[in-house]
Amino acid sequence: MRVISLINGSLISETSSVYSFYYAKQLRYTPLLVYIEGKDSLSDVKKSVKELKGIGEKLGLDVEFKTFENIGEFKKFVEKGDVDIVFASTRHNHTILDKSFIKTILNRKIEVDFAVVKVIKSGIADAVDKIILPIRDSKLSIRKFIFFSVLNLAYKSEGEVYSINKVSPFEFKNSIKYIQKRTKEIFFNLRHYFRFAKIAGFNFSIKADIAIAEEGKVETHIAKHNFNLAIVGAHHSKIFFGKHPIDVLFEKPIINTIYFIPYKG
């Protein structure tokens, strides 16, 4: 199986590629750098390929490279069935709604999972020791958790599932008692994930919190506890048409953030 990283010669696509390398190494898959021909500088792309192959070699990976003339060719290649996931990068000031290259690709409904990396700091993808996965209440899909697990195992990092629950001002005033109750419920609802983590051989923690404004609370928590990487998930059809509070976190991240988008046929 291959793990694809789309590159265009930029530092942010190189950073996204390094995340994909660690993911591929953990699963013993083959990393494949892909360039879809466009307006980018070919010399920059070749320079990136050389640099990334060197990084891959240090990780014990044999990095492949392939070019495609257009998205249609790329789609046909991916849907042959030998691709696990596609990593792609986007600038930190792009929202998931912008008319960007990655939005164009996502709109083609390619039959594969995507990991869209919003890069705030380039060149730090090989130094990840704390990963956060924010969720609402106890809503956590197994696909998102497995993606989170693979990266935690790959980096040997501390993983935290941060559960945020929106409450009324009255409930917020009684926050201590409410959080204690919700923490107990969340641990119970997510108990099967702890079983999976034990089998996989990694540890993660759960932190429950409440807020009147969810996205602000998550940002504060991330900054306070010095996380290096955040993983957020797609939210059904609202991915491009709504303002889910965790989608907002992706639009205005304060650390490098991966927006995991599993394919749904």
C-alpha positions, 0 to 999 in steps of 0.5 A: 500500500502507498501513502501519497503526499501531494507536493508543489515545491513549497515548504508547507507541502514538504512539512505535510510530506514529513507527517505522511512519512511517519504515518507510512513508516508506522504502517510499513507502507510505501511513501509516494510523493505526487506532483500534479502539473500546474503553475508551480516551479518545476525546479522547486518541485525537484528540489523538494523531491531531493530534500524529502527523499533524503529525509525519507532515507534517514527514516529508513524509507524508500520514497517514490515520486510520480507526476500526473498531468491533471487531477483526472489522471491522479484520480484514476491512479488512486482508485486502482486500490493501492493507496491508503490515504492522501496527505495534502497541505494548505496555507494557514490563512485558507479556510476549507471553503476557499477555492484552493487546489485542495478544495478542487481535488476534494470536490472530485470525490476521489475514493480515498481518505484525505489528511489535509494539513494546515501548516502554521510552522514549517519544518517541525513535523519530525518533532512531535511529542504531544498530539491533541484530538478535540471532540464534542462530547463523546462523539468519536469515530473509530476511523478518526481515532485509528488515524490519531493512534497511528500518528501517536505510535509513529511519533511515540507522543503523548496523545490526548482526546479533549472532549468539549461540551457546550453548556448554558451559563447556568450549567457553567456556574456549576462547572465542577460538578458538571465536569465530574459527571460528564467525565465519568460518562465520557470514559464509559462511552469511550471505554472500547477505545481504551481497549483498542489502545491497549492492544495497539500498545499506546497510551492516551488520556481523556480531558473533559471540559465545558464552555459557552464558546467551544472554539475559544476554549479549545484554543486556550487548552492547546496553548496552555499545554504546548501541543505540537499537532492537532487532529480534527475530523470532518463532520458529515455534509457540514464539512463545506456548508456549516460552521461546526466549532471544530471546523472553525478550529481548522480555519483559525489554527494556532498549531499545525492541524490535520483535518482528517476526511475519511471517504464516504461512498 
